[in-house]
Amino acid sequence: MSRPDGLLYTATHEWVRFEGDLAVVGITAHAIEQLGDLAFVDLPVVGKRLAKGRAFGEIESTKAASELFAPLSGEVVEVHEDLAENLHRLSESPFDGGWLIKVRPSDPSERDRLLDRGAYEELLAQEEH
């Protein structure tokens, strides 16, 4: 699956799209492919403070459970509420309709430590070996 332009990534396969002063966060198609058939997602509540690199939720499939890690520190301002009932959106549209949370970042410098598409593709190539 292609990776859209304009996104930034983490080594733990989350993506970030900046929209004004908010960061929209999701998981990559690669992560979804590795998980297999999705069964459950646990997302934080609005107002939760996130710390970069710390778990903010969990996603489970028929094969495994995996923590979701915050790509940035900040406050959760919106949660994709109906995703739990419509997990197919993650598989069908991981970079658009399958977003997880929206965050108001508290440390703008953390953006500089995210991976651009080229760096993320290099990471994927290394993982395949």
Secondary structure, 3 states (H helix, E strand, C coil): CCCCCCCEECCCCEEEEEECCEEEEEECHHHHHHHCCEEEEECCCCCCEECCCCEEEEEEECCCEEEEECCCCEEEEEECHHHCCCCHHHHHCCCCCCCCEEEEECCHHHHHHCECHHHHHHHHHHHHC
